[in-house]
Amino acid sequence: DADISDRSLWKMAAPNLGVTLRMEDYETDYQKALLIPRLMAEFRQFSLNQWIFAAKAWLSLEQWKTCGRKYQIEDFKGCRAGMGIDFSSTVDTTAAVTAIEADNEIFLWPKIFIPQDSTVEGALRRQKQDKATYQLWAEQGFLEATPGGAIDLRIVEKRIIEMCGIVDVVAIGADPAGQQTLLSNLTDAGYPVETVRQGWSLAPATREMERLVVSKQLVHPMNDCFSWQVGCAAVKTDDQENAWVVKGRSRGRVDAVVAAVMAVNALKFGKTATAARATANTAPPAVYFM
């Protein structure tokens, strides 16, 4: 119950502070932790020796709110983009999120899907279980309810193709364990699908999205369902300090958040992005004739 902002108490947890451990280093780590919940959990665990649950809160909702603006995907016609798709079970939410480069910022455009039966017949049960206002969000256009008791993947595929027709999607990231039929359809139609395993392989993109939020270079369209899922998101870390998104509560969903990380990964760290950077770095110097 101690106030971790009280520097005089830090020595109780770290007796060598000011001897073999530099107070300046602790102060730097603490200031960073004030901005990023994940780092606060690490500071408390490794610097102050407090027991912390394995899954750590990820983004500050206050910072997330400051990144919100109103816009439409049509505002970015032809802009370079990456897409991420996170498939859940057919009765939960599925999400396809586009990360768009424009004006030195990354704009996210989420499309979230849920079975219609979860918003109508099963509304009370599902909303009580997840503590989420699915029916209201569907009416407000923050998510799309597909007919029936399971997500209609044909509609998901149609929306993905529609988004690819507006922005220049250089890569579509998806877990290979996901819906193979949909991914095969996209691949056969010539769309740039890249499979990526969830977990530690998304660590660079997780940290990049974290950096973009803190620096206010990431923008989201104030979709209430998307923001709710951000609030449900936590991260796990391994011994190498790789971090990846997991669900932080027993109830809630993080499909759109995982899809957003995969979209950032497709845009900045995918095979196409890596190949483009390699080409740029190895390009011969320009020759000018006078």
SERO-4910 file (N, C-alpha, C, O; in steps of 0.05 Angstrom, whole numbers):
BEGIN
 pado doro    nc1    nc2    nc3   cac1   cac2   cac3    cc1    cc2    cc3    oc1    oc2    oc3
  Asp    A     16    -24      0      0      0      0     17     25      0      6     47      1
  Ala    A     43     22     -1     61     46      0     57     62    -26     51     52    -47
  Asp    A     61     88    -23     60    107    -46     86    104    -62    107    112    -52
  Ile    A     84     93    -86    109     88   -101    121    114   -112    144    113   -122
  Ser    A    107    136   -110    119    162   -118    136    174    -97    151    193   -101
  Asp    A    135    162    -72    151    172    -50    180    161    -53    185    137    -46
  Arg    A    198    177    -62    225    168    -67    239    158    -42    256    141    -43
  Ser    A    231    169    -18    243    160      7    237    131     13    252    118     29
  Leu    A    216    120      1    208     92      6    222     73    -13    223     49     -8
  Trp    A    234     84    -35    247     66    -54    270     51    -42    275     28    -49
  Lys    A    283     63    -23    306     50    -10    298     26      7    314      8     12
  Met    A    273     25     15    263      2     30    262    -22     12    267    -45     21
  Ala    A    256    -18    -13    255    -40    -32    283    -46    -44    289    -68    -52
  Ala    A    299    -25    -46    326    -28    -58    347    -14    -40    354      9    -44
  Pro    A    356    -29    -20    375    -17      0    401     -6    -13    413     12     -1
  Asn    A    408    -16    -36    433     -7    -49    428     18    -67    447     27    -81
  Leu    A    404     29    -66    398     52    -82    415     76    -72    414     82    -48
  Gly    A    429     88    -90    447    110    -82    475    100    -76    493    116    -71
  Val    A    479     73    -76    505     61    -70    515     48    -96    531     60   -110
  Thr    A    505     24   -102    512     11   -127    491     16   -148    496     11   -172
  Leu    A    467     25   -140    446     32   -159    442     62   -160    441     75   -139
  Arg    A    441     73   -184    439    102   -187    410    112   -185    392    101   -198
  Met    A    406    131   -167    379    143   -164    370    155   -191    346    154   -197
  Glu    A    388    166   -206    381    178   -232    368    157   -251    350    164   -265
  Asp    A    379    133   -250    368    111   -267    340    104   -258    322    100   -275
  Tyr    A    336    102   -232    309     97   -221    289    118   -229    267    113   -237
  Glu    A    298    143   -227    281    166   -234    273    165   -263    250    171   -270
  Thr    A    292    159   -281    287    158   -309    266    136   -315    247    140   -330
  Asp    A    271    112   -303    252     90   -307    224     97   -296    204     89   -309
  Tyr    A    223    111   -274    197    118   -262    182    137   -280    158    135   -284
  Gln    A    196    157   -291    183    177   -308    172    163   -334    151    170   -343
  Lys    A    187    144   -345    177    129   -368    153    113   -360    134    111   -376
  Ala    A    154    101   -336    132     84   -327    106    100   -323     84     89   -325
  Leu    A    108    126   -316     84    142   -313     69    145   -339     45    150   -339
  Leu    A     83    142   -362     70    144   -388     59    118   -398     39    118   -413
  Ile    A     71     96   -391     64     70   -402     58     50   -380     76     42   -365
  Pro    A     33     41   -377     26     22   -355     43     -3   -355     50    -12   -333
  Arg    A     50    -13   -378     67    -37   -379     94    -32   -364    103    -49   -349
  Leu    A    106     -9   -369    131     -3   -356    128      2   -327    146     -3   -311
  Met    A    105     12   -318    100     16   -290     99    -11   -276    110    -14   -254
  Ala    A     87    -31   -289     86    -58   -277    115    -69   -274    121    -81   -254
  Glu    A    131    -64   -295    159    -74   -294    175    -59   -273    191    -71   -259
  Phe    A    170    -33   -270    185    -17   -250    178    -27   -222    195    -30   -205
  Arg    A    152    -32   -218    144    -42   -191    155    -69   -185    163    -75   -163
  Gln    A    156    -86   -206    165   -114   -202    195   -116   -199    205   -128   -180
  Phe    A    210   -103   -218    239   -107   -218    255    -87   -203    277    -92   -194
  Ser    A    244    -63   -199    258    -42   -185    249    -40   -156    266    -34   -138
  Leu    A    223    -45   -151    213    -42   -123    206    -69   -111    195    -70    -89
  Asn    A    211    -91   -126    207   -118   -115    178   -123   -106    174   -137    -86
  Gln    A    159   -112   -121    131   -118   -114    121   -140   -132    129   -143   -155
  Trp    A    103   -157   -121     92   -179   -136     71   -168   -155     52   -153   -147
  Ile    A     74   -174   -181     56   -165   -202     45   -189   -217     59   -207   -223
  Phe    A     19   -188   -223      7   -210   -239     20   -211   -266     29   -191   -277
  Ala    A     21   -235   -278     37   -240   -303     28   -221   -325     45   -211   -340
  Ala    A      2   -217   -329     -8   -200   -350     -9   -171   -340    -21   -166   -319
  Lys    A      3   -153   -355      6   -125   -346    -11   -107   -363    -12   -110   -388
  Ala    A    -23    -87   -351    -38    -67   -366    -20    -55   -387      4    -51   -382
  Trp    A    -32    -49   -410    -15    -40   -432    -16    -10   -436      3      4   -428
  Leu    A    -37      1   -448    -38     29   -456    -54     45   -435    -73     35   -423
  Ser    A    -47     70   -432    -62     88   -415    -87     98   -431    -84    108   -453
  Leu    A   -110     93   -419   -135    102   -433   -136    132   -436   -148    142   -455
  Glu    A   -124    146   -418   -124    176   -420   -108    184   -444   -116    202   -459
  Gln    A    -85    171   -448    -68    177   -472    -83    168   -497    -82    182   -518
  Trp    A    -96    145   -496   -111    135   -519   -132    156   -528   -136    161   -551
  Lys    A   -146    167   -508   -168    186   -514   -157    210   -529   -170    221   -547
  Thr    A   -133    219   -521   -121    243   -534   -114    238   -563   -109    257   -578
  Cys    A   -112    213   -571   -105    206   -598   -129    204   -617   -127    198   -640
  Gly    A   -153    209   -606   -177    206   -622   -184    230   -639   -182    253   -630
  Arg    A   -194    225   -664   -203    246   -682   -226    234   -699   -229    209   -701
  Lys    A   -241    251   -711   -262    242   -729   -252    242   -758   -242    262   -767
  Tyr    A   -255    219   -772   -248    218   -800   -260    193   -812   -272    176   -797
  Gln    A   -258    190   -838   -268    167   -852   -245    155   -868   -226    169   -876
  Ile    A   -246    129   -874   -225    117   -889   -222    129   -917   -201    129   -929
  Glu    A   -244    139   -928   -244    151   -954   -226    176   -955   -218    185   -977
  Asp    A   -221    187   -932   -203    211   -931   -174    205   -939   -159    223   -944
  Phe    A   -168    178   -940   -140    170   -945   -137    154   -970   -120    136   -973
  Lys    A   -154    159   -989   -153    144  -1015   -125    144  -1027   -113    165  -1031
  Gly    A   -116    120  -1032    -90    117  -1045    -66    117  -1026    -43    112  -1035
  Cys    A    -70    123  -1001    -48    124   -981    -38     95   -975    -53     76   -976
  Arg    A    -12     94   -969      0     68   -962    -10     58   -935    -13     74   -916
  Ala    A    -16     32   -934    -28     21   -910    -21     -8   -906    -12    -22   -924
  Gly    A    -24    -17   -881    -21    -45   -874    -47    -54   -861    -61    -37   -849
  Met    A    -54    -79   -862    -78    -89   -850    -73   -113   -833    -55   -129   -839
  Gly    A    -88   -115   -811    -86   -138   -793   -113   -150   -789   -133   -136   -786
  Ile    A   -114   -177   -789   -140   -191   -785   -137   -210   -761   -118   -226   -760
  Asp    A   -155   -207   -742   -155   -226   -719   -181   -241   -719   -202   -230   -714
  Phe    A   -179   -267   -723   -203   -284   -724   -207   -295   -696   -189   -307   -684
  Ser    A   -231   -292   -686   -239   -305   -661   -255   -329   -667   -257   -338   -690
  Ser    A   -267   -341   -647   -287   -361   -652   -310   -348   -667   -313   -323   -667
  Thr    A   -327   -364   -680   -348   -352   -697   -369   -338   -682   -386   -324   -694
  Val    A   -370   -341   -655   -391   -328   -639   -380   -304   -624   -396   -289   -611
  Asp    A   -354   -299   -625   -343   -275   -612   -338   -253   -633   -347   -256   -656
  Thr    A   -323   -232   -625   -317   -211   -645   -293   -219   -662   -274   -232   -652
  Thr    A   -294   -212   -687   -272   -214   -706   -266   -186   -715   -284   -169   -717
  Ala    A   -241   -180   -721   -234   -152   -728   -214   -152   -751   -196   -169   -753
  Ala    A   -218   -132   -769   -198   -125   -790   -192    -96   -786   -210    -79   -789
  Val    A   -167    -90   -781   -159    -62   -775   -138    -54   -796   -119    -69   -802
  Thr    A   -141    -30   -807   -123    -18   -826   -106      4   -813   -117     21   -799
  Ala    A    -80      3   -816    -62     24   -807    -52     40   -831    -39     28   -848
  Ile    A    -58     65   -832    -54     82   -855    -33    103   -850    -35    118   -830
  Glu    A    -13    105   -867      7    126   -865     -3    152   -879    -11    152   -902
  Ala    A     -2    174   -864    -10    200   -875      0    222   -857     -4    222   -833
  Asp    A     13    242   -869     22    266   -855     39    258   -830     36    270   -809
  Asn    A     57    239   -833     75    231   -812     60    220   -787     71    220   -765
  Glu    A     36    210   -792     21    197   -771     10    170   -781     10    165   -805
  Ile    A      1    154   -762    -11    128   -769    -40    130   -760    -46    133   -737
  Phe    A    -58    128   -780    -87    129   -774    -98    100   -775    -94     85   -794
  Leu    A   -112     92   -754   -124     66   -753   -153     67   -762   -168     86   -755
  Trp    A   -162     46   -776   -190     44   -785   -199     16   -778   -193     -3   -792
  Pro    A   -214     13   -756   -223    -14   -747   -250    -22   -759   -268     -6   -760
  Lys    A   -252    -47   -767   -278    -59   -774   -281    -83   -756   -265   -102   -757
  Ile    A   -301    -82   -739   -306   -103   -719   -332   -117   -725   -352   -103   -731
  Phe    A   -332   -143   -723   -356   -159   -731   -365   -177   -707   -349   -186   -691
  Ile    A   -391   -181   -706   -403   -198   -686   -428   -211   -697   -441   -199   -714
  Pro    A   -435   -235   -689   -460   -247   -700   -484   -231   -691   -485   -221   -668
  Gln    A   -504   -229   -708   -527   -213   -702   -542   -224   -678   -553   -209   -662
  Asp    A   -543   -250   -675   -556   -262   -652   -545   -253   -626   -558   -254   -605
  Ser    A   -519   -245   -626   -507   -235   -602   -516   -207   -594   -512   -198   -572
  Thr    A   -527   -193   -614   -536   -166   -608   -567   -164   -606   -577   -143   -597
  Val    A   -581   -185   -613   -610   -185   -612   -620   -206   -592   -625   -199   -569
  Glu    A   -622   -231   -601   -633   -252   -584   -616   -256   -559   -626   -259   -537
  Gly    A   -590   -256   -563   -572   -262   -540   -560   -237   -528   -540   -238   -514
  Ala    A   -573   -214   -533   -561   -189   -525   -556   -187   -495   -534   -181   -486
  Leu    A   -577   -192   -480   -574   -189   -451   -553   -208   -440   -536   -200   -423
  Arg    A   -554   -233   -449   -534   -253   -439   -506   -246   -447   -488   -246   -430
  Arg    A   -502   -239   -473   -475   -233   -482   -464   -207   -470   -441   -205   -462
  Gln    A   -482   -187   -469   -473   -161   -458   -467   -163   -428   -448   -151   -418
  Lys    A   -482   -180   -414   -476   -184   -385   -450   -199   -382   -435   -193   -364
  Gln    A   -446   -219   -399   -422   -235   -397   -397   -218   -402   -377   -220   -388
  Asp    A   -397   -202   -423   -374   -186   -431   -374   -158   -420   -354   -144   -422
  Lys    A   -396   -150   -407   -399   -123   -397   -394   -103   -420   -378    -84   -417
  Ala    A   -407   -108   -442   -403    -92   -466   -430    -86   -479   -448   -103   -480
  Thr    A   -434    -62   -489   -460    -53   -501   -460    -59   -531   -461    -40   -547
  Tyr    A   -459    -85   -538   -457    -92   -566   -480    -82   -583   -477    -72   -605
  Gln    A   -505    -84   -572   -528    -75   -587   -527    -46   -593   -533    -37   -616
  Leu    A   -520    -29   -574   -517     -1   -578   -495      5   -598   -498     22   -616
  Trp    A   -472     -8   -595   -450     -3   -614   -457    -10   -642   -448      3   -661
  Ala    A   -472    -32   -646   -481    -40   -673   -499    -18   -684   -496    -11   -708
  Glu    A   -517     -7   -668   -535     14   -677   -520     39   -684   -527     54   -702
  Gln    A   -498     45   -670   -482     69   -674   -462     65   -697   -448     85   -704
  Gly    A   -459     41   -707   -441     36   -729   -412     30   -720   -394     30   -737
  Phe    A   -408     25   -694   -381     20   -684   -373     -9   -689   -349    -16   -688
  Leu    A   -392    -27   -694   -386    -54   -702   -408    -63   -721   -430    -51   -722
  Glu    A   -403    -84   -736   -422    -94   -755   -433   -122   -747   -417   -140   -743
  Ala    A   -459   -124   -744   -471   -149   -737   -478   -164   -763   -494   -155   -779
  Thr    A   -467   -188   -766   -473   -204   -790   -496   -223   -784   -498   -232   -761
  Pro    A   -513   -229   -803   -537   -245   -798   -530   -273   -788   -510   -285   -795
  Gly    A   -547   -282   -769   -544   -310   -759   -530   -311   -732   -525   -291   -719
  Gly    A   -524   -336   -724   -512   -341   -698   -482   -343   -699   -470   -347   -678
  Ala    A   -470   -340   -722   -441   -341   -725   -432   -319   -745   -448   -311   -762
  Ile    A   -408   -310   -742   -398   -289   -760   -398   -299   -789   -387   -320   -794
  Asp    A   -410   -284   -806   -410   -290   -835   -383   -281   -847   -380   -257   -852
  Leu    A   -365   -299   -852   -339   -292   -861   -339   -281   -890   -320   -268   -899
  Arg    A   -361   -286   -905   -363   -274   -931   -366   -244   -929   -355   -229   -946
  Ile    A   -380   -235   -908   -382   -206   -904   -355   -194   -896   -348   -172   -905
  Val    A   -341   -208   -878   -315   -199   -870   -296   -197   -894   -282   -176   -897
  Glu    A   -296   -217   -911   -280   -216   -935   -288   -192   -953   -270   -179   -964
  Lys    A   -313   -188   -956   -323   -166   -973   -313   -139   -962   -304   -122   -978
  Arg    A   -314   -135   -936   -305   -110   -924   -275   -106   -927   -266    -84   -932
  Ile    A   -260   -128   -925   -231   -126   -929   -225   -117   -957   -208   -100   -961
  Ile    A   -238   -129   -977   -234   -122  -1005   -242    -93  -1010   -228    -79  -1025
  Glu    A   -264    -84   -997   -272    -56  -1000   -250    -37   -989   -245    -17  -1002
  Met    A   -239    -43   -966   -218    -26   -955   -193    -26   -973   -180     -5   -976
  Cys    A   -186    -49   -984   -163    -51  -1002   -168    -35  -1028   -149    -27  -1041
  Gly    A   -193    -30  -1034   -199    -14  -1058   -197     16  -1053   -197     32  -1072
  Ile    A   -195     24  -1027   -193     52  -1021   -164     61  -1015   -155     80  -1026
  Val    A   -151     45   -998   -123     52   -992   -104     31  -1005   -113     10  -1013
  Asp    A    -79     38  -1006    -59     20  -1018    -48      1   -997    -28      8   -984
  Val    A    -61    -21   -994    -53    -41   -973    -29    -57   -983    -31    -72  -1002
  Val    A     -5    -53   -971     19    -66   -980     22    -94   -968     37   -110   -979
  Ala    A      8    -99   -946      9   -126   -934    -15   -130   -915    -24   -111   -903
  Ile    A    -25   -154   -914    -47   -162   -896    -36   -183   -878    -31   -205   -886
  Gly    A    -34   -177   -852    -24   -196   -833    -46   -212   -820    -67   -201   -812
  Ala    A    -42   -238   -818    -62   -255   -805    -48   -280   -794    -27   -289   -805
  Asp    A    -58   -290   -772    -47   -314   -760    -53   -338   -778    -76   -341   -786
  Pro    A    -33   -355   -785    -39   -378   -802    -58   -398   -791    -69   -415   -805
  Ala    A    -63   -396   -765    -82   -414   -752   -110   -404   -755   -129   -417   -745
  Gly    A   -114   -382   -768   -140   -370   -772   -157   -383   -793   -152   -406   -800
  Gln    A   -175   -368   -805   -194   -378   -824   -180   -382   -851   -177   -363   -867
  Gln    A   -172   -406   -857   -155   -412   -881   -171   -406   -907   -159   -398   -926
  Thr    A   -196   -412   -907   -212   -408   -932   -212   -379   -940   -207   -372   -963
  Leu    A   -217   -361   -920   -218   -333   -926   -190   -323   -935   -188   -308   -954
  Leu    A   -169   -332   -921   -142   -323   -928   -134   -333   -956   -121   -319   -971
  Ser    A   -142   -358   -962   -137   -369   -988   -151   -354  -1010   -140   -349  -1032
  Asn    A   -176   -346  -1005   -191   -330  -1024   -177   -304  -1030   -175   -295  -1053
  Leu    A   -168   -291  -1009   -154   -265  -1012   -128   -269  -1028   -121   -253  -1046
  Thr    A   -113   -290  -1021    -87   -295  -1034    -92   -301  -1064    -78   -291  -1081
  Asp    A   -112   -318  -1069   -118   -326  -1097   -127   -302  -1114   -123   -301  -1138
  Ala    A   -139   -282  -1100   -148   -258  -1114   -126   -237  -1117   -130   -216  -1128
  Gly    A   -102   -244  -1107    -79   -226  -1111    -73   -207  -1089    -56   -189  -1091
  Tyr    A    -87   -210  -1066    -82   -192  -1044    -58   -201  -1028    -53   -225  -1025
  Pro    A    -42   -183  -1017    -16   -190  -1005    -18   -200   -976    -11   -186   -957
  Val    A    -27   -225   -973    -31   -237   -947     -3   -247   -937     11   -261   -951
  Glu    A      3   -240   -912     28   -249   -899     20   -261   -872      7   -248   -856
  Thr    A     27   -286   -868     20   -299   -843     41   -292   -821     65   -292   -826
  Val    A     31   -287   -797     48   -281   -775     36   -293   -749     12   -290   -744
  Arg    A     52   -307   -734     43   -319   -710     39   -298   -688     54   -279   -686
  Gln    A     17   -301   -673     13   -283   -650     32   -291   -628     41   -314   -626
  Gly    A     38   -272   -611     58   -277   -589     82   -260   -593     81   -237   -602
  Trp    A    105   -271   -586    130   -256   -586    138   -245   -613    152   -225   -615
  Ser    A    129   -257   -635    136   -248   -662    124   -220   -667    133   -206   -685
  Leu    A    104   -212   -652     92   -186   -655    103   -166   -635     92   -143   -633
  Ala    A    124   -173   -621    135   -155   -601    145   -128   -613    139   -107   -601
  Pro    A    159   -128   -635    167   -102   -647    144    -84   -653    145    -60   -648
  Ala    A    123    -95   -664     99    -79   -671     84    -70   -646     73    -48   -646
  Thr    A     84    -86   -626     71    -79   -600     85    -54   -589     72    -35   -580
  Arg    A    112    -55   -588    127    -32   -578    124     -7   -596    123     15   -586
  Glu    A    122    -12   -622    119     11   -640     92     24   -636     90     48   -636
  Met    A     71      8   -633     45     20   -628     44     35   -602     32     56   -599
  Glu    A     57     24   -582     60     37   -556     74     64   -559     65     84   -548
  Arg    A     96     64   -574    111     89   -579     94    110   -594     94    133   -587
  Leu    A     79    101   -614     62    118   -629     40    132   -612     34    155   -616
  Val    A     29    117   -593      9    128   -575     21    149   -557     11    171   -554
  Val    A     44    142   -545     57    161   -526     65    186   -541     63    208   -529
  Ser    A     75    184   -565     84    207   -580     62    221   -596     66    241   -609
  Lys    A     37    211   -593     14    222   -606     16    222   -636      6    239   -650
  Gln    A     30    202   -647     32    198   -676     12    178   -686     10    173   -710
  Leu    A     -2    165   -667    -23    146   -675    -50    159   -671    -54    173   -651
  Val    A    -68    155   -690    -95    168   -689   -116    146   -693   -113    129   -710
  His    A   -137    148   -677   -159    129   -680   -185    144   -683   -186    167   -675
  Pro    A   -206    132   -695   -230    147   -702   -251    148   -680   -275    153   -686
  Met    A   -243    144   -655   -262    146   -632   -285    126   -635   -308    133   -630
  Asn    A   -278    102   -642   -297     80   -643   -299     68   -615   -280     58   -604
  Asp    A   -323     70   -602   -326     63   -574   -320     33   -569   -309     26   -548
  Cys    A   -327     16   -588   -322    -13   -585   -292    -18   -586   -282    -34   -570
  Phe    A   -278     -5   -604   -249     -7   -606   -236      3   -580   -218    -11   -570
  Ser    A   -244     26   -571   -232     37   -546   -237     19   -522   -220     16   -505
  Trp    A   -261      7   -521   -267    -12   -499   -247    -35   -500   -238    -44   -479
  Gln    A   -242    -45   -524   -223    -68   -526   -195    -60   -518   -180    -76   -506
  Val    A   -187    -35   -524   -161    -25   -515   -160    -26   -484   -139    -33   -473
  Gly    A   -182    -19   -471   -183    -20   -442   -182    -49   -431   -174    -53   -408
  Cys    A   -189    -68   -448   -187    -96   -439   -160   -108   -444   -154   -130   -433
  Ala    A   -143    -94   -458   -117   -106   -467    -96   -104   -445    -93    -84   -431
  Ala    A    -80   -125   -443    -56   -125   -426    -34   -137   -443    -38   -144   -466
  Val    A    -10   -138   -432     12   -150   -446     26   -171   -428     26   -168   -404
  Lys    A     37   -191   -441     55   -209   -428     83   -204   -438     87   -197   -461
  Thr    A    103   -209   -421    131   -206   -429    146   -231   -423    139   -246   -405
  Asp    A    167   -236   -439    184   -259   -434    211   -250   -422    214   -226   -416
  Asp    A    229   -269   -419    255   -262   -407    271   -243   -423    289   -229   -413
  Gln    A    265   -240   -449    279   -222   -467    265   -195   -469    272   -178   -485
  Glu    A    245   -191   -451    229   -166   -451    213   -162   -476    206   -139   -483
  Asn    A    208   -183   -491    189   -181   -513    161   -179   -501    155   -193   -481
  Ala    A    144   -162   -512    117   -159   -501     97   -163   -523    101   -155   -546
  Trp    A     74   -175   -517     53   -179   -536     26   -178   -522     24   -182   -498
  Val    A      5   -171   -537    -21   -166   -526    -36   -192   -519    -35   -211   -534
  Val    A    -48   -191   -495    -65   -213   -486    -90   -200   -473    -91   -175   -469
  Lys    A   -110   -216   -467   -133   -205   -454   -127   -201   -424   -117   -220   -411
  Gly    A   -132   -178   -414   -125   -171   -386   -146   -178   -366   -141   -176   -342
  Arg    A   -170   -187   -375   -191   -194   -357   -204   -219   -367   -203   -226   -390
  Ser    A   -218   -233   -349   -232   -258   -357   -255   -251   -376   -262   -268   -393
  Arg    A   -266   -228   -373   -288   -219   -391   -278   -196   -407   -263   -178   -397
  Gly    A   -286   -195   -432   -276   -174   -450   -265   -185   -475   -262   -210   -478
  Arg    A   -257   -168   -494   -247   -177   -520   -223   -159   -527   -223   -135   -520
  Val    A   -204   -170   -542   -181   -154   -551   -176   -159   -581   -154   -152   -590
  Asp    A   -195   -170   -595   -190   -177   -623   -182   -153   -640   -164   -155   -657
  Ala    A   -195   -130   -636   -189   -107   -652   -161    -96   -645   -147    -85   -662
  Val    A   -153    -99   -620   -127    -89   -611   -105   -107   -624    -85    -97   -634
  Val    A   -109   -133   -623    -90   -151   -635    -88   -146   -665    -66   -146   -677
  Ala    A   -111   -141   -678   -112   -135   -707    -97   -109   -713    -84   -107   -733
  Ala    A    -99    -89   -694    -85    -64   -698    -55    -68   -697    -40    -56   -713
  Val    A    -46    -84   -678    -17    -90   -676     -8   -104   -701     14    -98   -711
  Met    A    -24   -123   -711    -16   -137   -735    -16   -118   -759      0   -122   -777
  Ala    A    -34    -98   -759    -34    -79   -781     -8    -62   -780      4    -57   -801
  Val    A      0    -53   -757     25    -38   -754     49    -56   -762     68    -47   -774
  Asn    A     47    -81   -754     68   -100   -762     70   -103   -792     92   -103   -804
  Ala    A     47   -106   -805     46   -108   -834     57    -84   -848     71    -86   -869
  Leu    A     51    -60   -837     60    -35   -849     89    -30   -845    103    -19   -863
  Lys    A    100    -37   -822    127    -29   -815    147    -52   -813    171    -47   -816
  Phe    A    138    -76   -806    157    -98   -802    151   -123   -818    166   -143   -816
  Gly    A    131   -122   -835    125   -146   -852    145   -150   -874    163   -134   -877
  Lys    A    141   -172   -888    160   -179   -910    162   -157   -931    184   -150   -940
  Thr    A    139   -146   -938    139   -125   -959    153   -100   -949    168    -88   -964
  Ala    A    147    -92   -924    160    -68   -913    190    -72   -910    205    -54   -916
  Thr    A    198    -96   -901    227   -101   -898    241   -101   -925    263    -91   -927
  Ala    A    228   -113   -945    240   -114   -972    242    -86   -983    262    -79   -996
  Ala    A    222    -69   -978    223    -41   -988    246    -26   -976    260    -11   -989
  Arg    A    250    -29   -949    272    -16   -936    299    -25   -946    317     -9   -950
  Ala    A    301    -52   -951    326    -63   -961    333    -52   -988    356    -46   -994
  Thr    A    312    -49  -1005    316    -38  -1032    325     -9  -1030    343     -1  -1045
  Ala    A    312      6  -1012    319     34  -1010    348     37  -1000    362     56  -1008
  Asn    A    357     19   -981    383     22   -970    405     13   -989    428     21   -986
  Thr    A    398     -4  -1009    418    -14  -1028    417     -1  -1055    431     -8  -1074
  Ala    A    399     19  -1057    396     32  -1083    422     47  -1091    434     59  -1073
  Pro    A    430     45  -1116    455     59  -1124    452     89  -1122    430     99  -1125
  Pro    A    473    103  -1118    471    133  -1116    463    144  -1143    469    134  -1164
  Ala    A    448    166  -1141    438    179  -1165    462    191  -1181    481    201  -1169
  Val    A    460    190  -1207    481    202  -1225    469    225  -1239    448    223  -1252
  Tyr    A    482    248  -1238    471    272  -1251    490    280  -1274    514    280  -1271
  Phe    A    478    286  -1296    493    294  -1320    490    324  -1324    468    335  -1323
  Met    A    512    337  -1327    513    366  -1331    514    373  -1361    515    397  -1368
***
